């Protein structure tokens, strides 16, 4: 009887650990996130502001106008080089925003954290934030 209790208790602990660790799964990426993020990063490589900002909300366009884009591109190119690829790391969803974090590879740095935030405006999903670390 003592052996059965020990086995049941051990299985219970393993089950709890399995459930609470999330099975080591990758977070679910919103279907729009990959394409929109890829567009932003490739447009940055190309120096193409129209393409870079096509999915920005009005606040983002105001915070990062075309005149600032040229400076941003230059600074990022000096520090990181050109964008190569990205890997999903984390997705956070709140009532208003979906924030997606990627680890990106650039030609001069293969461990850049790219965080991009999305929200819906009049039924359209738009980029509302972009950070590089």
C-alpha positions in Angstrom: 0.0 0.0 0.0 2.8 2.4 0.9 4.4 1.7 -2.5 1.2 2.5 -4.3 0.8 5.8 -2.5 4.4 6.7 -3.3 3.9 5.9 -7.0 0.6 7.9 -7.1 2.2 10.9 -5.3 5.2 10.8 -7.7 2.9 10.8 -10.8 0.9 13.6 -9.3 4.1 15.7 -8.9 5.2 14.9 -12.4 1.8 15.9 -13.8 1.8 19.2 -11.9 5.3 20.0 -13.2 4.3 19.1 -16.7 1.3 21.3 -16.7 2.9 24.3 -15.0 6.0 24.4 -17.3 3.8 24.6 -20.4 5.5 21.5 -21.8 8.3 23.8 -23.1 6.1 24.9 -26.0 6.7 28.0 -28.1 4.0 30.7 -27.7 1.4 31.0 -30.4 2.3 33.7 -32.8 -0.6 35.8 -34.1 -1.1 35.0 -37.8 -0.5 38.6 -38.9 2.7 39.2 -36.8 5.3 37.3 -38.8 4.4 39.0 -42.2 4.1 42.5 -40.7 7.3 42.2 -38.7 9.2 40.8 -41.7 7.9 43.7 -43.8 9.2 46.2 -41.2 12.6 44.6 -41.0 13.2 44.1 -44.7 12.0 47.7 -45.4 14.5 48.9 -42.9 17.3 47.0 -44.8 16.0 48.6 -48.0 15.7 52.1 -46.6 12.2 52.2 -47.8 10.1 54.4 -45.4 6.8 53.9 -47.3 7.1 50.1 -47.0 8.5 50.3 -43.4 5.6 52.4 -42.1 2.7 51.0 -44.2 1.2 49.2 -41.2 1.9 51.8 -38.6 -0.9 53.5 -36.7 -1.0 57.3 -36.7 0.9 57.6 -33.4 3.7 55.5 -34.7 3.9 57.5 -37.9 4.0 60.6 -35.8 6.7 59.2 -33.5 8.8 58.0 -36.4 8.4 60.3 -39.4 10.5 59.8 -42.6 13.1 62.3 -41.5 13.8 60.2 -38.3 13.7 57.0 -40.3 16.9 57.8 -42.2 18.8 58.4 -38.9 17.4 55.2 -37.4 18.4 53.1 -40.3 21.9 54.5 -40.3 22.3 53.9 -36.5 21.0 50.4 -36.7 23.1 49.5 -39.7 26.2 50.7 -37.9 25.4 48.8 -34.8 23.8 45.6 -36.1 24.2 45.5 -39.9 21.3 44.2 -42.1 18.4 42.1 -40.9 18.8 38.4 -41.7 16.2 36.3 -39.8 14.1 36.1 -36.7 12.8 33.5 -34.2 9.7 33.9 -32.1 10.4 34.1 -28.4 7.3 35.5 -26.6 3.8 36.7 -27.2 1.9 38.8 -24.6 -1.8 39.7 -25.2 -3.6 42.4 -23.2 -7.0 43.9 -23.7 -5.6 46.6 -26.1 -2.2 45.3 -27.4 -0.5 42.2 -28.6 3.2 42.4 -28.1 5.5 39.9 -29.9 9.2 39.4 -29.0 11.6 37.9 -31.5 15.3 37.2 -31.3 16.7 38.4 -34.6 19.9 37.8 -36.5 21.6 40.8 -38.2 24.8 40.6 -40.2 26.8 42.2 -37.3 24.9 40.8 -34.4 23.0 37.5 -34.1 21.2 38.2 -30.8 19.1 41.3 -31.2 15.7 41.4 -29.4 13.0 42.9 -31.6 9.8 43.8 -29.8 6.8 44.8 -31.9 3.4 45.8 -30.5 0.1 45.6 -32.4 -3.4 46.9 -31.8 -6.6 47.1 -33.7 -7.9 50.5 -35.0 -11.3 50.5 -36.8 -11.0 46.7 -37.4 -7.5 46.9 -38.9 -4.4 45.5 -37.1 -1.6 48.1 -37.0 1.9 48.4 -35.6 1.9 50.6 -32.5 5.4 50.1 -31.2 8.8 48.8 -32.3 11.9 48.4 -30.1 15.4 47.0 -30.7 17.7 45.8 -27.9 
